[in-house]
Amino acid sequence: MAYVSKETKKELAPAIKKVLAEYGVKGTIKVNNYSTLVVTLRKVPAGLFTDEEIANGDVNVYHIERFYEGTAKKFLTKLLAAMKGDKWYDRTDAMIDYFDTAWYNDIKIGEWNKPVEVI
């Protein structure tokens, strides 16, 4: 069963903040329903994402390599690795309807009521 605690978030936060700072991005980290670690990007440098990627808002963390290119792809890959840390695992087998993961990860580019600021 997916579970991420506030303590786990605190442990992962320094690595996540380091990746954000490396690329000049400002963001927030939160736990949603004790099952999902969410990083919301609030301010991003111009040129990191295309207008279409910003308008979409949600990052498909399972297909970053397919939907992103260049610096955005490198940034999101590093960010996801930092969010997983060394405690994350995924023993899911959808063929037999068995879902076992440490927790879910979610990356958002802004929110519906507060769009990302391009600096």
Secondary structure, DSSP 8 states (H G I E B T S, - for coil): -----HHHHHHHHHHHHHHHHHTT-EEEEEEETTTEEEEEEEEE-TTSS-HHHHHH-EE-TT-HHHH--HHHHHHHHHHHHHHHTTT--B--BGGGTB--BS-EEEEEESBTTB--EE-
